[in-house]
Amino acid sequence: MSDVTLNLTPVVYHYLQANSLREPPVLQQLREQTHKMSMAQMQISPEQGQFMRLLIQLMGAKKTLDIGTFTGYSALSVALGLPKDGKVIACDINGEWTKIAKKFWEMAGMSQQIELRLAPAIETLQSLLDAGEAETFDFAFIDADKVNYPNYYELSLKLLRKGGLIAIDNVLWDGKVAEVTIDDKDTTAIRELNKKIHQDQQVEISMLPVGDGLTLARKY
């Protein structure tokens, strides 16, 4: 029993992964290739991907958003938890990173279930709203440029059905959100969004110390 969250030392973290992770080989291969890149820290942890896949399955989700796709690990993690008629709309602006994503989506047999929209995510989300898709999505994962987090949250909330779930990554931002002397644009945007969601009566929330901090917001 404990009234605080356990600090994950490297030994404990290794134990956690060794005794809980069931990472499909294609996801492991994608993660290992991404780790060779200079921006590898942008990829979510495998246990976070597995956690989101479990959430998708518990919800019976069919229609999801992936905002900030990078090399495709989060989109593929979610897609592997969807039924055959499920779909992920993946949003990114980087053609080079998403070439890697598409390669592994095809390897996993998920190319038909993941639709890449190569454009600014705000434009993609607004186009979905304009097309009459408000309140039709089950799940949204936000992990893109931090200054636009508030915009992604608001647009995702409009696209989400009642009972749908938004997962927001990097909400602890390596601890910088708790340091009042740090006021760069990214940190400020995340800090302000955390405060906004905490006060938002449209959602039920939980902020979890998973990865770099993960907030779950369920739409009432």
C-alpha positions as CSV (number, residue, x, y, z in Angstrom):
1,M,0.0,0.0,0.0
2,S,1.2,3.5,-0.7
3,D,-0.4,7.0,-0.8
4,V,2.0,8.3,-3.4
5,T,3.0,7.1,-6.9
6,L,6.1,4.9,-7.0
7,N,9.3,6.4,-8.4
8,L,10.3,4.2,-11.3
9,T,14.0,3.6,-11.0
10,P,15.7,1.9,-14.1
11,V,15.5,-1.4,-12.3
12,V,11.8,-1.1,-11.5
13,Y,11.1,0.2,-15.0
14,H,12.8,-2.8,-16.6
15,Y,10.8,-5.1,-14.3
16,L,7.6,-3.3,-15.4
17,Q,8.3,-3.8,-19.1
18,A,9.5,-7.4,-18.6
19,N,6.3,-8.4,-16.8
20,S,3.7,-6.5,-18.7
21,L,4.7,-5.6,-22.2
22,R,3.3,-7.6,-25.0
23,E,4.6,-5.6,-27.9
24,P,3.8,-7.0,-31.4
25,P,7.0,-7.6,-33.4
26,V,6.1,-5.0,-36.0
27,L,5.8,-2.4,-33.3
28,Q,9.1,-3.4,-31.8
29,Q,10.8,-3.1,-35.2
30,L,9.3,0.3,-35.7
31,R,10.4,1.5,-32.3
32,E,13.9,0.2,-32.8
33,Q,14.2,1.9,-36.2
34,T,12.9,5.2,-34.8
35,H,15.4,5.0,-31.9
36,K,18.2,5.5,-34.5
37,M,16.8,8.9,-35.4
38,S,17.9,12.2,-33.8
39,M,14.3,13.0,-32.8
40,A,13.7,9.5,-31.3
41,Q,12.5,11.0,-28.0
42,M,9.3,12.1,-29.7
43,Q,8.1,8.5,-29.8
44,I,5.8,7.3,-27.1
45,S,6.9,4.4,-24.8
46,P,5.8,0.9,-25.7
47,E,3.8,0.5,-22.4
48,Q,1.9,3.7,-23.3
49,G,1.1,2.4,-26.7
50,Q,-0.1,-0.9,-25.1
51,F,-2.2,1.1,-22.6
52,M,-3.9,3.1,-25.3
53,R,-4.6,0.0,-27.2
54,L,-6.3,-1.5,-24.1
55,L,-8.4,1.7,-23.7
56,I,-9.5,1.4,-27.4
57,Q,-10.6,-2.2,-26.9
58,L,-12.4,-1.4,-23.6
59,M,-14.3,1.4,-25.3
60,G,-15.2,-0.7,-28.4
61,A,-13.8,2.3,-30.4
62,K,-14.0,2.3,-34.2
63,K,-13.1,5.8,-35.3
64,T,-10.0,7.6,-33.9
65,L,-7.7,10.5,-34.4
66,D,-3.9,10.5,-34.2
67,I,-2.7,14.2,-34.0
68,G,1.0,14.2,-34.4
69,T,1.9,10.9,-36.1
70,F,5.8,11.1,-36.3
71,T,6.9,7.6,-37.5
72,G,3.5,6.0,-36.8
73,Y,4.0,4.1,-33.5
74,S,0.9,5.6,-31.7
75,A,-1.3,5.3,-34.8
76,L,-0.3,1.7,-35.3
77,S,-0.7,0.8,-31.6
78,V,-4.3,2.1,-31.7
79,A,-5.1,0.5,-35.1
80,L,-4.0,-2.9,-33.9
81,G,-6.7,-2.6,-31.2
82,L,-9.5,-1.7,-33.6
83,P,-12.0,-4.0,-35.2
84,K,-11.7,-4.7,-39.0
85,D,-14.0,-1.8,-39.8
86,G,-12.2,0.6,-37.5
87,K,-10.2,3.6,-38.8
88,V,-7.5,6.0,-37.6
89,I,-7.2,9.5,-39.2
90,A,-3.5,10.3,-38.7
91,C,-2.4,14.0,-38.9
92,D,1.1,15.2,-39.6
93,I,3.0,17.6,-41.8
94,N,6.3,15.8,-42.2
95,G,6.6,13.6,-45.3
96,E,9.9,12.0,-44.4
97,W,8.8,10.8,-40.9
98,T,5.5,9.5,-42.2
99,K,7.2,7.5,-45.0
100,I,8.6,5.3,-42.3
101,A,5.1,5.2,-40.7
102,K,3.5,4.0,-43.9
103,K,6.1,1.4,-44.4
104,F,5.4,-0.2,-41.1
105,W,1.6,0.2,-41.4
106,E,1.8,-1.8,-44.6
107,M,4.0,-4.4,-42.9
108,A,1.4,-4.8,-40.2
109,G,-1.5,-5.0,-42.7
110,M,-3.0,-1.8,-41.4
111,S,-2.7,0.5,-44.4
112,Q,-6.4,0.4,-45.1
113,Q,-7.3,1.3,-41.5
114,I,-4.9,4.2,-41.1
115,E,-5.6,7.3,-43.3
116,L,-2.7,9.8,-43.3
117,R,-3.7,13.5,-43.8
118,L,-0.5,15.3,-44.6
119,A,-1.4,18.9,-43.7
120,P,-1.5,21.1,-40.6
121,A,-3.6,19.2,-38.1
122,I,-5.8,22.3,-37.4
123,E,-6.8,22.3,-41.0
124,T,-7.5,18.6,-41.0
125,L,-9.6,18.7,-37.9
126,Q,-11.6,21.7,-39.2
127,S,-12.2,20.0,-42.5
128,L,-13.6,17.0,-40.6
129,L,-16.0,19.3,-38.8
130,D,-16.9,21.1,-42.0
131,A,-17.7,17.7,-43.5
132,G,-20.3,17.0,-40.8
133,E,-18.2,14.6,-38.7
134,A,-18.8,16.4,-35.4
135,E,-19.4,14.0,-32.5
136,T,-18.6,10.9,-34.6
137,F,-15.1,10.0,-33.2
138,D,-14.5,7.6,-30.3
139,F,-10.9,8.5,-29.4
140,A,-8.3,11.2,-30.1
141,F,-4.6,11.1,-29.2
142,I,-2.8,14.5,-29.1
143,D,0.9,14.5,-29.4
144,A,1.9,17.3,-31.8
145,D,3.4,20.8,-31.6
146,K,2.7,22.0,-28.1
147,V,1.8,25.6,-28.8
148,N,-1.3,24.4,-30.6
149,Y,-2.4,21.9,-27.9
150,P,-5.3,24.2,-26.8
151,N,-6.6,24.3,-30.4
152,Y,-6.2,20.5,-30.9
153,Y,-8.1,19.9,-27.6
154,E,-11.0,22.2,-28.5
155,L,-11.4,20.8,-32.1
156,S,-11.0,17.2,-30.9
157,L,-13.7,17.8,-28.2
158,K,-16.1,18.9,-31.0
159,L,-15.3,15.8,-33.1
160,L,-15.7,13.4,-30.1
161,R,-19.0,11.7,-29.4
162,K,-20.4,11.7,-25.9
163,G,-18.4,9.2,-23.8
164,G,-15.5,9.6,-26.2
165,L,-11.9,9.9,-24.9
166,I,-9.1,12.3,-25.6
167,A,-5.6,11.3,-24.5
168,I,-3.0,14.1,-24.3
169,D,0.7,13.4,-24.2
170,N,3.6,15.3,-22.6
171,V,1.4,17.0,-20.0
172,L,4.2,16.8,-17.4
173,W,6.7,18.0,-19.9
174,D,9.8,16.6,-18.2
175,G,8.6,18.4,-15.0
176,K,9.0,21.9,-16.5
177,V,5.3,22.7,-16.1
178,A,5.8,22.6,-12.3
179,E,8.7,25.1,-12.5
180,V,7.2,28.6,-12.4
181,T,10.4,30.2,-13.7
182,I,10.2,28.3,-17.0
183,D,8.0,30.3,-19.4
184,D,8.9,29.3,-22.9
185,K,6.0,29.0,-25.4
186,D,5.7,25.2,-25.3
187,T,5.8,24.9,-21.5
188,T,3.3,27.8,-21.1
189,A,0.9,26.2,-23.6
190,I,0.9,22.9,-21.8
191,R,0.6,24.5,-18.4
192,E,-2.4,26.6,-19.6
193,L,-4.0,23.6,-21.2
194,N,-3.6,21.5,-18.0
195,K,-5.3,24.2,-16.0
196,K,-8.1,24.6,-18.6
197,I,-8.8,20.9,-18.7
198,H,-8.8,20.7,-14.9
199,Q,-11.6,23.3,-14.8
200,D,-13.5,22.1,-17.9
201,Q,-16.9,20.8,-16.8
202,Q,-17.4,19.2,-20.3
203,V,-15.1,16.3,-19.4
204,E,-14.1,13.8,-16.7
205,I,-10.4,13.7,-16.3
206,S,-7.4,11.8,-15.0
207,M,-3.7,12.9,-15.3
208,L,-1.4,9.9,-15.1
209,P,2.4,9.7,-14.7
210,V,2.7,7.5,-17.8
211,G,5.6,8.4,-20.1
212,D,6.0,12.2,-20.0
213,G,2.6,12.5,-18.4
214,L,-0.8,11.5,-20.0
215,T,-4.1,13.2,-19.4
216,L,-7.3,11.3,-20.2
217,A,-10.4,13.4,-20.7
218,R,-13.8,11.7,-21.2
219,K,-16.5,13.8,-22.8
220,Y,-19.7,14.0,-20.9
